[in-house]
């Protein structure tokens, strides 16, 4: 894994372990519950400030888009539709940044002309931030 930072190498290893774990699980409610438990465990293990933010983001996403399945992705909370990750949360402590990032993959329908943002910095959760996350989710899911 030359060229990757130690944090990036750790994330790649986490992803490989996640793939193995998720592949070994049966489909259906048991898999969904186990994947959700993994996300909640990841959030619980975060430093306090990141944990509080991640829990609020998780709550907003699960209330706004219950059709998304929570799962881990590169060691981060992520939310998938039909097995494809639509969005994810990368907290500041993950790679030593000063803010969390709410990212959207290409499955999200945020298209707005020839260029649009797919990642959003979250310095803190406010009511306005929660409203913006809900708006982004609704747009992403069409």
C-alpha positions in Angstrom: 0.0 0.0 0.0 2.8 2.4 -0.9 1.8 6.0 -1.2 -0.9 5.7 1.4 -0.7 7.3 4.8 -0.9 5.1 7.9 -4.5 6.2 8.4 -5.4 5.4 4.8 -3.7 2.0 5.1 -5.7 1.3 8.3 -8.9 2.3 6.5 -8.1 0.0 3.6 -7.5 -2.9 6.0 -10.8 -2.0 7.7 -12.6 -2.2 4.4 -11.1 -5.6 3.6 -12.3 -6.9 7.0 -15.7 -5.4 6.4 -16.1 -7.0 3.0 -15.2 -10.4 4.5 -17.6 -9.9 7.5 -20.5 -8.6 5.4 -20.1 -11.4 2.8 -20.3 -14.0 5.5 -23.6 -12.7 6.8 -26.9 -14.1 5.5 -29.2 -11.7 3.7 -32.3 -10.2 5.3 -33.2 -8.8 8.6 -30.4 -10.5 10.5 -27.8 -9.0 8.2 -29.4 -5.6 8.4 -29.4 -5.8 12.2 -25.8 -7.0 12.4 -24.7 -4.2 10.0 -26.5 -1.6 12.1 -24.9 -3.0 15.2 -21.5 -2.5 13.5 -22.3 1.1 12.7 -23.4 1.8 16.3 -20.2 0.2 17.6 -18.1 2.3 15.4 -19.9 5.4 16.6 -19.6 4.4 20.2 -15.9 3.9 19.8 -15.3 7.5 18.5 -13.9 10.3 20.6 -16.7 12.2 22.4 -17.0 15.2 20.0 -17.0 13.0 17.0 -19.4 10.5 18.7 -22.0 13.2 19.4 -21.9 14.5 15.9 -21.9 11.0 14.3 -24.9 10.0 16.4 -26.9 13.1 15.4 -26.0 12.5 11.7 -27.0 8.8 12.1 -30.3 9.8 13.7 -31.1 12.3 10.9 -30.3 9.9 8.2 -32.2 6.9 9.6 -35.3 9.1 10.3 -35.2 10.9 6.9 -34.3 7.9 4.8 -35.4 4.6 6.5 -35.0 2.8 3.2 -31.2 3.1 3.6 -29.4 0.3 5.3 -26.7 1.3 7.8 -23.3 -0.4 7.4 -19.7 0.3 7.9 -17.5 1.4 4.9 -13.8 1.9 5.4 -14.5 2.0 9.1 -17.0 4.8 8.8 -20.8 4.9 9.2 -22.4 4.5 5.7 -25.9 4.2 4.3 -26.7 2.0 1.4 -29.6 1.5 -1.0 -29.9 -2.0 -2.4 -26.4 -2.8 -1.4 -24.8 0.4 -2.9 -23.4 3.0 -0.5 -25.2 6.3 -1.1 -23.6 8.4 1.6 -21.1 8.1 4.4 -19.8 10.1 7.3 -16.1 10.6 7.9 -15.4 12.1 11.3 -12.5 14.5 11.9 -10.5 12.1 14.0 -10.5 9.5 11.2 -7.8 11.3 9.2 -7.0 14.2 11.5 -9.1 16.9 9.9 -10.8 19.8 11.7 -14.3 18.8 10.5 -16.4 15.8 9.6 -17.3 15.1 6.0 -20.7 13.9 4.8 -19.9 12.4 1.5 -22.2 11.1 -1.3 -21.2 8.5 -3.9 -22.3 8.4 -7.5 -25.5 6.5 -6.6 -26.7 9.8 -5.0 -28.7 11.9 -7.4 -27.3 15.3 -6.5 -26.6 16.2 -10.1 -27.0 19.9 -10.8 -25.7 20.9 -14.2 -22.2 19.9 -15.3 -20.7 20.2 -11.8 -22.0 19.7 -8.3 -20.6 19.0 -4.8 -20.5 15.5 -3.4 -18.9 16.1 0.0 -19.9 18.5 2.7 -17.9 19.7 5.7 -19.7 19.5 9.0 -18.0 21.5 11.8 -20.9 21.1 14.2 -24.5 19.9 14.1 -27.1 22.6 14.4 -30.8 22.7 13.4 -29.7 24.3 10.2 -27.2 21.6 9.6 -29.8 18.9 10.3 -32.1 20.6 7.8 -29.4 20.7 5.1 -28.6 17.0 5.7 -32.3 16.1 5.2 -32.5 18.2 2.1 -29.4 16.5 0.6 -30.7 13.0 1.4 -34.0 13.8 -0.2 -32.3 15.1 -3.3 -29.8 12.1 -3.3 -32.6 9.6 -3.3 -34.8 11.5 -5.8 
